Amino acid sequence: MSNPLLYNTPAQWTETVMQDFDQFLLDHAAAEKKASGMAISMLSHYADRVELVAAMTELAVEELSHFREVVKWIHQRGLITGADQKDPYVIEFRHCLRSGREEFLLDRLLVAGAIEARGAERFGLVAAALEPGPLQKFYQSITRSEERHYELFLELARLYSPADAVNQRWQELLEIEAEIVRKLPLRAALH
């Protein structure tokens, strides 16, 4: 599945990240930890959705293993992890979530899918900018994982909602996501 994003990250973002890669690693670790927590939150809130619970259980473990790997890179560089910072991208994106159990579930799945798609795009940019070696291989692997994750969220959305509702809302959310990214200041962070 090709990347569905409607706005491409500008080259200046990659330059910003590479100029302060230590900060990017710290932000990446926090993002993986939050992604694991989000998966646990979803499986807790939707315990009656067997497929979702199974998928989010696997996702939580995978995201936590990514966190563990990023922490190893952080420690190798003599850094330590710090307190999590609020992610302006995620905060802004969450404002578009609708109320109502089914609408909220659909939006959570699709917003998560869009966030994973953006992660896949940006980790791919980082991988391409890194020198060949173990760190580049790690980011190539993370890119593939994020691609699988965004596809997973779309599959779950289509499992629990009619295809036409999913497709229409997906396009709306991709437009919102593109506008959010377009307006955000560049920083050495995933979002």
Contacts in CASP RR format, 6 or more apart in sequence:
PFRMAT RR
TARGET T0000
AUTHOR 0000-0000-0000
METHOD contacts of the structure
MODEL  1
MSNPLLYNTPAQWTETVMQDFDQFLLDHAAAEKKASGMAISMLSHYADRV
ELVAAMTELAVEELSHFREVVKWIHQRGLITGADQKDPYVIEFRHCLRSG
REEFLLDRLLVAGAIEARGAERFGLVAAALEPGPLQKFYQSITRSEERHY
ELFLELARLYSPADAVNQRWQELLEIEAEIVRKLPLRAALH
1 147 0 8 1.000
1 150 0 8 1.000
1 151 0 8 1.000
3 117 0 8 1.000
3 120 0 8 1.000
3 121 0 8 1.000
3 147 0 8 1.000
4 114 0 8 1.000
4 117 0 8 1.000
4 150 0 8 1.000
4 170 0 8 1.000
4 174 0 8 1.000
5 114 0 8 1.000
5 117 0 8 1.000
5 118 0 8 1.000
5 121 0 8 1.000
5 174 0 8 1.000
5 177 0 8 1.000
5 178 0 8 1.000
6 174 0 8 1.000
6 175 0 8 1.000
6 177 0 8 1.000
6 178 0 8 1.000
7 177 0 8 1.000
7 178 0 8 1.000
7 179 0 8 1.000
7 181 0 8 1.000
7 182 0 8 1.000
8 121 0 8 1.000
9 118 0 8 1.000
9 121 0 8 1.000
9 122 0 8 1.000
9 125 0 8 1.000
9 181 0 8 1.000
10 186 0 8 1.000
12 186 0 8 1.000
13 122 0 8 1.000
13 125 0 8 1.000
13 186 0 8 1.000
14 125 0 8 1.000
14 126 0 8 1.000
14 128 0 8 1.000
14 129 0 8 1.000
16 186 0 8 1.000
16 187 0 8 1.000
16 188 0 8 1.000
17 24 0 8 1.000
17 125 0 8 1.000
17 126 0 8 1.000
17 129 0 8 1.000
17 188 0 8 1.000
17 189 0 8 1.000
18 126 0 8 1.000
18 129 0 8 1.000
19 188 0 8 1.000
20 188 0 8 1.000
21 188 0 8 1.000
22 77 0 8 1.000
22 79 0 8 1.000
23 188 0 8 1.000
23 189 0 8 1.000
24 126 0 8 1.000
24 188 0 8 1.000
24 189 0 8 1.000
24 190 0 8 1.000
25 70 0 8 1.000
25 73 0 8 1.000
25 74 0 8 1.000
25 77 0 8 1.000
25 79 0 8 1.000
26 74 0 8 1.000
26 79 0 8 1.000
26 81 0 8 1.000
26 82 0 8 1.000
27 85 0 8 1.000
27 188 0 8 1.000
27 189 0 8 1.000
27 190 0 8 1.000
28 70 0 8 1.000
28 190 0 8 1.000
29 67 0 8 1.000
29 70 0 8 1.000
29 71 0 8 1.000
29 74 0 8 1.000
29 81 0 8 1.000
30 81 0 8 1.000
30 82 0 8 1.000
30 84 0 8 1.000
30 85 0 8 1.000
31 87 0 8 1.000
31 190 0 8 1.000
31 191 0 8 1.000
32 63 0 8 1.000
32 64 0 8 1.000
32 66 0 8 1.000
32 67 0 8 1.000
32 70 0 8 1.000
33 63 0 8 1.000
33 64 0 8 1.000
33 67 0 8 1.000
33 84 0 8 1.000
34 84 0 8 1.000
34 87 0 8 1.000
34 90 0 8 1.000
35 59 0 8 1.000
35 63 0 8 1.000
35 66 0 8 1.000
36 59 0 8 1.000
36 60 0 8 1.000
36 61 0 8 1.000
36 63 0 8 1.000
36 64 0 8 1.000
36 67 0 8 1.000
37 60 0 8 1.000
37 63 0 8 1.000
38 112 0 8 1.000
39 56 0 8 1.000
39 57 0 8 1.000
39 59 0 8 1.000
39 60 0 8 1.000
39 63 0 8 1.000
40 56 0 8 1.000
40 60 0 8 1.000
42 52 0 8 1.000
42 56 0 8 1.000
42 108 0 8 1.000
42 112 0 8 1.000
43 52 0 8 1.000
43 53 0 8 1.000
43 56 0 8 1.000
43 57 0 8 1.000
43 60 0 8 1.000
46 52 0 8 1.000
46 53 0 8 1.000
46 105 0 8 1.000
47 53 0 8 1.000
49 160 0 8 1.000
51 156 0 8 1.000
51 159 0 8 1.000
52 156 0 8 1.000
52 160 0 8 1.000
55 152 0 8 1.000
55 156 0 8 1.000
59 149 0 8 1.000
59 152 0 8 1.000
62 145 0 8 1.000
66 142 0 8 1.000
66 145 0 8 1.000
69 138 0 8 1.000
71 81 0 8 1.000
73 135 0 8 1.000
73 138 0 8 1.000
74 80 0 8 1.000
74 81 0 8 1.000
87 189 0 8 1.000
87 191 0 8 1.000
88 184 0 8 1.000
88 191 0 8 1.000
89 115 0 8 1.000
89 118 0 8 1.000
89 180 0 8 1.000
89 181 0 8 1.000
89 184 0 8 1.000
89 191 0 8 1.000
90 115 0 8 1.000
90 191 0 8 1.000
92 180 0 8 1.000
93 111 0 8 1.000
93 114 0 8 1.000
93 115 0 8 1.000
93 176 0 8 1.000
93 177 0 8 1.000
93 180 0 8 1.000
94 111 0 8 1.000
96 107 0 8 1.000
96 111 0 8 1.000
96 173 0 8 1.000
96 176 0 8 1.000
97 104 0 8 1.000
97 107 0 8 1.000
97 108 0 8 1.000
97 111 0 8 1.000
98 104 0 8 1.000
98 107 0 8 1.000
102 160 0 8 1.000
102 161 0 8 1.000
105 160 0 8 1.000
105 161 0 8 1.000
106 157 0 8 1.000
106 160 0 8 1.000
106 161 0 8 1.000
106 165 0 8 1.000
106 166 0 8 1.000
106 169 0 8 1.000
107 169 0 8 1.000
107 173 0 8 1.000
109 153 0 8 1.000
109 154 0 8 1.000
109 156 0 8 1.000
109 157 0 8 1.000
109 160 0 8 1.000
110 153 0 8 1.000
110 154 0 8 1.000
110 157 0 8 1.000
110 166 0 8 1.000
110 169 0 8 1.000
110 170 0 8 1.000
110 173 0 8 1.000
111 173 0 8 1.000
112 149 0 8 1.000
112 153 0 8 1.000
113 149 0 8 1.000
113 150 0 8 1.000
113 153 0 8 1.000
113 154 0 8 1.000
114 150 0 8 1.000
114 173 0 8 1.000
114 174 0 8 1.000
114 177 0 8 1.000
115 150 0 8 1.000
115 191 0 8 1.000
116 146 0 8 1.000
116 147 0 8 1.000
116 149 0 8 1.000
116 150 0 8 1.000
116 153 0 8 1.000
117 146 0 8 1.000
117 147 0 8 1.000
117 150 0 8 1.000
118 177 0 8 1.000
118 181 0 8 1.000
118 191 0 8 1.000
119 143 0 8 1.000
119 146 0 8 1.000
119 190 0 8 1.000
120 143 0 8 1.000
120 144 0 8 1.000
120 146 0 8 1.000
120 147 0 8 1.000
120 149 0 8 1.000
120 150 0 8 1.000
122 190 0 8 1.000
123 139 0 8 1.000
123 142 0 8 1.000
123 143 0 8 1.000
123 146 0 8 1.000
123 190 0 8 1.000
124 139 0 8 1.000
124 140 0 8 1.000
124 143 0 8 1.000
126 139 0 8 1.000
127 136 0 8 1.000
127 139 0 8 1.000
127 140 0 8 1.000
127 142 0 8 1.000
127 143 0 8 1.000
130 136 0 8 1.000
130 139 0 8 1.000
154 166 0 8 1.000
154 170 0 8 1.000
157 166 0 8 1.000
157 170 0 8 1.000
158 166 0 8 1.000
181 191 0 8 1.000
184 191 0 8 1.000
END
